[in-house]
Amino acid sequence: MDDLNFSEALTEMKARKTVTRRAWNPDEFIYYVEGSRFVVNRKPLVWIHPEGTEVTYRPHIDLWSGGVASVWSASQADILSNDWYVVRDLIEEQAEKHRSGQNG
C-alpha cells in the first residue's frame, strides 16, 4: 500500500476506489459519490418537496464509519496529509463477482 497525497487519493476515489488515512480507525474510509437525479417518492424528501419532483444531487464525498455513511468534509490536516491509501477497488470487486457468477 503506497502512501498518497490528498490529490492522488481524490483521483483514486474518482476511479471508484475507497481510500483512508493511516491515522484513521480501521473501519473508516471515504468514497466519491457521483451526482445524480431522481424523482422524490419517499421520506424525508416528500416532507420538503412534492412527490414527483425531480431532485439533483451534486457530487460529493461520503465517509463510512461504524456502519454508517455520512457526507464528509476534509480538514486542512486531511488535505495536507500524505498518509492516504487505497482500501478497496470497487470496479475490480464487481468484475470479480461477475467472473465468479455472484450477483451484486
N, C-alpha and C positions, 0 to 999 in steps of 0.2 A: 504494500500500500504506500504509494508515493504521496508525500505531502503536497498540497496545492495551496495557492493563494485564493482569495475570495473570487477574483475574476475567473480563474480557472475552474473553481467549484461551480460558479454560475453557468459556465459553458457546459460542464458535465450535466448539471440539472436540466438544461435545455435539451440535452441529448437523452433525456428520460432516465437519468440516474439519480439515486438518492445520495446525499452527502451528509457528513457530520464533522465535528471537530474532535480532536483528541481530548480536549478539555471537557467535553460533554459526557453525560451519562450514557452507558452503552445502548439504552433503548431509545435514544433521541436521534432524529435525523430530520433533514429538511428536503423538500422537493418542489419543483416548479409545477404550477397548475396553469395550463393554457386557458386563455379567455374562452368564453362560451356564451351561447344564447339559449334560453329555454322559455317555455310558457309556464307561468305561475299556475300551480294546481294543488298546492298543499301549504300547511302551516310551516313556518311562521309568515311566509310571504303573502298569503291571502289576507293576512291582517293588515298588510301595508299596501298592497296593490290589488286591484280587482282580478278575480280569477280569469285566466285567459290572456293577461298582459304579458307581452314578451319582455324579458329582462336580459340585460347584458352583464356578464361577469367579466371584469378585467383580469388579465393575467396577474398572478401573484405567487408568493412562496408560502407554503404551509410547513408547520413544524409538527412532527409526530412524536409524542412523548407520553409514555404511560398508557398507551392505547387510545389516546385522544388526539385528533387533528385540530389545529388552530392556525389562524393567519399569523405569520412570523414577520417581524421587522428586525433587521440587522442592527446591532450596536456598532459603534466605532471599533470596539475591540474585535468583534467578529469580522468586520470588513478588513481590518489591518492584519489579521492573523494569517499565519502560513501553516497551520496545522489541520487544514481541511483534507478529507479523503473520501473516496467513493465507497459507499456501503453496498449498494445493490444496483445492478444494471437491469432495469425493468424490461427493456426490449429483449435482452438475452434470455431473461426468465420466461417471457411469453413465447419466444422461439423454442426454448427447451420444453415447455408444456405442450406446444404443438407437436414437436418431434416425438414426445412420449405418449401422445394421444390424450392428454388431460385437457379438459375444458377450463376456461377462465381467462 
